[in-house]
Amino acid sequence: MPKGKFTACIHHPAVEAIAHCHQCSTPVCGRCVVAGPTGRFCSFECREKHEQFVEKARDCDVNGKQGGRFSRAVRKLFGYLVFLAAVLFCLGILCTMYEVPLLSEWTRAVRGIIGI
């Protein structure tokens, strides 16, 4: 809160606020402030809402990290497969254009199977 700027408590307009609610940003004085493990609040209801939010965020973070490792591994594997397919495609084109022992035979066999 900037110094010199008077912000009144929401419940006591004649008293300067010492904090803003961590949940709803309502200004509160020292008599109204409700302390919690995650900050200062204007009411027990706001404190409870914020603690529920923090707990849900923590659960999402933990679950997201576990799922994140698996999805990163799948994306990495998919990337390798796409790269391999691109290399094989380019090799197939080269083997069609130039006669390469063994590879040209395989290329013709694969092209025959897929119909091109």
Rosetta constraint file for C-alpha pairs under 8 A:
AtomPair CA 1 CA 5 HARMONIC 7.89 0.50
AtomPair CA 1 CA 19 HARMONIC 7.64 0.50
AtomPair CA 6 CA 16 HARMONIC 6.21 0.50
AtomPair CA 6 CA 17 HARMONIC 7.81 0.50
AtomPair CA 7 CA 16 HARMONIC 5.58 0.50
AtomPair CA 7 CA 17 HARMONIC 5.61 0.50
AtomPair CA 7 CA 27 HARMONIC 6.94 0.50
AtomPair CA 8 CA 12 HARMONIC 6.99 0.50
AtomPair CA 8 CA 13 HARMONIC 5.04 0.50
AtomPair CA 8 CA 14 HARMONIC 6.46 0.50
AtomPair CA 8 CA 15 HARMONIC 5.65 0.50
AtomPair CA 8 CA 16 HARMONIC 4.58 0.50
AtomPair CA 8 CA 17 HARMONIC 5.20 0.50
AtomPair CA 8 CA 27 HARMONIC 6.71 0.50
AtomPair CA 8 CA 28 HARMONIC 7.43 0.50
AtomPair CA 8 CA 29 HARMONIC 7.77 0.50
AtomPair CA 9 CA 13 HARMONIC 5.39 0.50
AtomPair CA 9 CA 14 HARMONIC 7.50 0.50
AtomPair CA 9 CA 15 HARMONIC 5.85 0.50
AtomPair CA 9 CA 16 HARMONIC 5.80 0.50
AtomPair CA 9 CA 17 HARMONIC 4.67 0.50
AtomPair CA 9 CA 27 HARMONIC 5.18 0.50
AtomPair CA 9 CA 28 HARMONIC 4.39 0.50
AtomPair CA 9 CA 29 HARMONIC 5.22 0.50
AtomPair CA 10 CA 26 HARMONIC 6.78 0.50
AtomPair CA 10 CA 27 HARMONIC 5.87 0.50
AtomPair CA 10 CA 28 HARMONIC 5.97 0.50
AtomPair CA 11 CA 28 HARMONIC 7.34 0.50
AtomPair CA 11 CA 32 HARMONIC 7.64 0.50
AtomPair CA 12 CA 29 HARMONIC 7.59 0.50
AtomPair CA 15 CA 29 HARMONIC 6.62 0.50
AtomPair CA 16 CA 28 HARMONIC 7.90 0.50
AtomPair CA 16 CA 29 HARMONIC 6.16 0.50
AtomPair CA 17 CA 27 HARMONIC 5.45 0.50
AtomPair CA 17 CA 28 HARMONIC 4.71 0.50
AtomPair CA 17 CA 29 HARMONIC 4.13 0.50
AtomPair CA 17 CA 30 HARMONIC 7.18 0.50
AtomPair CA 18 CA 27 HARMONIC 7.39 0.50
AtomPair CA 18 CA 28 HARMONIC 6.21 0.50
AtomPair CA 18 CA 29 HARMONIC 5.11 0.50
AtomPair CA 18 CA 30 HARMONIC 6.11 0.50
AtomPair CA 19 CA 27 HARMONIC 5.80 0.50
AtomPair CA 19 CA 28 HARMONIC 5.61 0.50
AtomPair CA 19 CA 29 HARMONIC 6.73 0.50
AtomPair CA 19 CA 30 HARMONIC 7.95 0.50
AtomPair CA 19 CA 33 HARMONIC 7.54 0.50
AtomPair CA 19 CA 40 HARMONIC 7.09 0.50
AtomPair CA 20 CA 24 HARMONIC 7.94 0.50
AtomPair CA 20 CA 25 HARMONIC 4.86 0.50
AtomPair CA 20 CA 26 HARMONIC 5.19 0.50
AtomPair CA 20 CA 27 HARMONIC 4.30 0.50
AtomPair CA 20 CA 28 HARMONIC 5.97 0.50
AtomPair CA 20 CA 40 HARMONIC 7.23 0.50
AtomPair CA 20 CA 41 HARMONIC 7.00 0.50
AtomPair CA 20 CA 42 HARMONIC 7.50 0.50
AtomPair CA 21 CA 25 HARMONIC 4.39 0.50
AtomPair CA 21 CA 26 HARMONIC 5.07 0.50
AtomPair CA 21 CA 27 HARMONIC 6.34 0.50
AtomPair CA 21 CA 28 HARMONIC 7.10 0.50
AtomPair CA 21 CA 39 HARMONIC 7.93 0.50
AtomPair CA 21 CA 40 HARMONIC 5.71 0.50
AtomPair CA 21 CA 41 HARMONIC 4.05 0.50
AtomPair CA 21 CA 42 HARMONIC 5.16 0.50
AtomPair CA 21 CA 46 HARMONIC 7.81 0.50
AtomPair CA 22 CA 39 HARMONIC 5.97 0.50
AtomPair CA 22 CA 40 HARMONIC 5.83 0.50
AtomPair CA 22 CA 41 HARMONIC 5.55 0.50
AtomPair CA 22 CA 50 HARMONIC 7.77 0.50
AtomPair CA 23 CA 41 HARMONIC 6.71 0.50
AtomPair CA 23 CA 46 HARMONIC 5.81 0.50
AtomPair CA 23 CA 47 HARMONIC 7.13 0.50
AtomPair CA 23 CA 49 HARMONIC 7.56 0.50
AtomPair CA 23 CA 50 HARMONIC 5.88 0.50
AtomPair CA 24 CA 46 HARMONIC 7.25 0.50
AtomPair CA 26 CA 42 HARMONIC 6.53 0.50
AtomPair CA 27 CA 42 HARMONIC 7.44 0.50
AtomPair CA 28 CA 32 HARMONIC 5.85 0.50
AtomPair CA 28 CA 33 HARMONIC 5.78 0.50
AtomPair CA 28 CA 41 HARMONIC 7.91 0.50
AtomPair CA 28 CA 42 HARMONIC 6.00 0.50
AtomPair CA 29 CA 33 HARMONIC 6.06 0.50
AtomPair CA 32 CA 42 HARMONIC 6.51 0.50
AtomPair CA 32 CA 43 HARMONIC 7.73 0.50
AtomPair CA 33 CA 40 HARMONIC 6.35 0.50
AtomPair CA 33 CA 41 HARMONIC 5.80 0.50
AtomPair CA 33 CA 42 HARMONIC 5.43 0.50
AtomPair CA 33 CA 43 HARMONIC 7.22 0.50
AtomPair CA 34 CA 40 HARMONIC 5.69 0.50
AtomPair CA 34 CA 41 HARMONIC 4.98 0.50
AtomPair CA 34 CA 42 HARMONIC 5.97 0.50
AtomPair CA 34 CA 43 HARMONIC 5.90 0.50
AtomPair CA 34 CA 44 HARMONIC 6.58 0.50
AtomPair CA 34 CA 47 HARMONIC 7.53 0.50
AtomPair CA 35 CA 39 HARMONIC 6.22 0.50
AtomPair CA 35 CA 40 HARMONIC 4.59 0.50
AtomPair CA 35 CA 41 HARMONIC 6.23 0.50
AtomPair CA 35 CA 47 HARMONIC 7.99 0.50
AtomPair CA 36 CA 40 HARMONIC 5.89 0.50
AtomPair CA 36 CA 41 HARMONIC 7.31 0.50
AtomPair CA 36 CA 47 HARMONIC 6.49 0.50
AtomPair CA 38 CA 50 HARMONIC 7.93 0.50
AtomPair CA 38 CA 51 HARMONIC 7.32 0.50
AtomPair CA 40 CA 47 HARMONIC 7.75 0.50
AtomPair CA 41 CA 46 HARMONIC 6.21 0.50
AtomPair CA 41 CA 47 HARMONIC 5.75 0.50
AtomPair CA 42 CA 46 HARMONIC 6.66 0.50
AtomPair CA 42 CA 47 HARMONIC 7.82 0.50
AtomPair CA 43 CA 47 HARMONIC 6.38 0.50
AtomPair CA 44 CA 48 HARMONIC 6.08 0.50
AtomPair CA 45 CA 49 HARMONIC 6.18 0.50
AtomPair CA 46 CA 50 HARMONIC 6.11 0.50
AtomPair CA 47 CA 51 HARMONIC 6.14 0.50
AtomPair CA 48 CA 52 HARMONIC 6.15 0.50
AtomPair CA 49 CA 53 HARMONIC 6.19 0.50
AtomPair CA 50 CA 54 HARMONIC 6.13 0.50
AtomPair CA 51 CA 55 HARMONIC 6.15 0.50
AtomPair CA 52 CA 56 HARMONIC 6.18 0.50
AtomPair CA 53 CA 57 HARMONIC 6.08 0.50
AtomPair CA 54 CA 58 HARMONIC 6.08 0.50
AtomPair CA 55 CA 59 HARMONIC 6.24 0.50
AtomPair CA 56 CA 60 HARMONIC 6.15 0.50
AtomPair CA 57 CA 61 HARMONIC 6.04 0.50
AtomPair CA 58 CA 62 HARMONIC 6.21 0.50
AtomPair CA 59 CA 63 HARMONIC 6.05 0.50
AtomPair CA 60 CA 64 HARMONIC 5.62 0.50
AtomPair CA 61 CA 65 HARMONIC 6.11 0.50
AtomPair CA 62 CA 66 HARMONIC 6.56 0.50
AtomPair CA 63 CA 67 HARMONIC 6.22 0.50
AtomPair CA 64 CA 68 HARMONIC 5.57 0.50
AtomPair CA 65 CA 69 HARMONIC 6.36 0.50
AtomPair CA 66 CA 70 HARMONIC 6.94 0.50
AtomPair CA 67 CA 71 HARMONIC 6.16 0.50
AtomPair CA 68 CA 72 HARMONIC 5.95 0.50
AtomPair CA 69 CA 73 HARMONIC 6.21 0.50
AtomPair CA 70 CA 74 HARMONIC 6.25 0.50
AtomPair CA 71 CA 75 HARMONIC 6.05 0.50
AtomPair CA 72 CA 76 HARMONIC 6.02 0.50
AtomPair CA 73 CA 77 HARMONIC 6.12 0.50
AtomPair CA 74 CA 78 HARMONIC 6.03 0.50
AtomPair CA 75 CA 79 HARMONIC 6.06 0.50
AtomPair CA 76 CA 80 HARMONIC 6.33 0.50
AtomPair CA 77 CA 81 HARMONIC 6.25 0.50
AtomPair CA 78 CA 82 HARMONIC 6.15 0.50
AtomPair CA 79 CA 83 HARMONIC 6.13 0.50
AtomPair CA 80 CA 84 HARMONIC 6.08 0.50
AtomPair CA 81 CA 85 HARMONIC 6.08 0.50
AtomPair CA 82 CA 86 HARMONIC 6.16 0.50
AtomPair CA 83 CA 87 HARMONIC 6.23 0.50
AtomPair CA 84 CA 88 HARMONIC 6.11 0.50
AtomPair CA 85 CA 89 HARMONIC 6.01 0.50
AtomPair CA 86 CA 90 HARMONIC 6.22 0.50
AtomPair CA 87 CA 91 HARMONIC 6.07 0.50
AtomPair CA 88 CA 92 HARMONIC 5.97 0.50
AtomPair CA 89 CA 93 HARMONIC 6.34 0.50
AtomPair CA 90 CA 94 HARMONIC 6.28 0.50
AtomPair CA 91 CA 95 HARMONIC 6.05 0.50
AtomPair CA 92 CA 96 HARMONIC 6.14 0.50
AtomPair CA 92 CA 104 HARMONIC 7.80 0.50
AtomPair CA 92 CA 107 HARMONIC 5.69 0.50
AtomPair CA 93 CA 97 HARMONIC 6.30 0.50
AtomPair CA 94 CA 98 HARMONIC 5.96 0.50
AtomPair CA 95 CA 99 HARMONIC 5.97 0.50
AtomPair CA 95 CA 100 HARMONIC 5.85 0.50
AtomPair CA 95 CA 103 HARMONIC 6.38 0.50
AtomPair CA 95 CA 104 HARMONIC 4.91 0.50
AtomPair CA 95 CA 107 HARMONIC 6.62 0.50
AtomPair CA 96 CA 104 HARMONIC 6.38 0.50
AtomPair CA 96 CA 107 HARMONIC 7.01 0.50
AtomPair CA 96 CA 108 HARMONIC 7.63 0.50
AtomPair CA 98 CA 104 HARMONIC 7.87 0.50
AtomPair CA 99 CA 104 HARMONIC 5.88 0.50
AtomPair CA 100 CA 104 HARMONIC 5.17 0.50
AtomPair CA 101 CA 105 HARMONIC 7.23 0.50
AtomPair CA 102 CA 106 HARMONIC 6.35 0.50
AtomPair CA 103 CA 107 HARMONIC 6.02 0.50
AtomPair CA 104 CA 108 HARMONIC 6.19 0.50
AtomPair CA 105 CA 109 HARMONIC 6.23 0.50
AtomPair CA 106 CA 110 HARMONIC 6.12 0.50
AtomPair CA 107 CA 111 HARMONIC 6.04 0.50
AtomPair CA 108 CA 112 HARMONIC 6.04 0.50
AtomPair CA 109 CA 113 HARMONIC 6.29 0.50
AtomPair CA 110 CA 114 HARMONIC 6.28 0.50
AtomPair CA 111 CA 115 HARMONIC 5.75 0.50
AtomPair CA 111 CA 116 HARMONIC 5.14 0.50
AtomPair CA 112 CA 116 HARMONIC 6.31 0.50
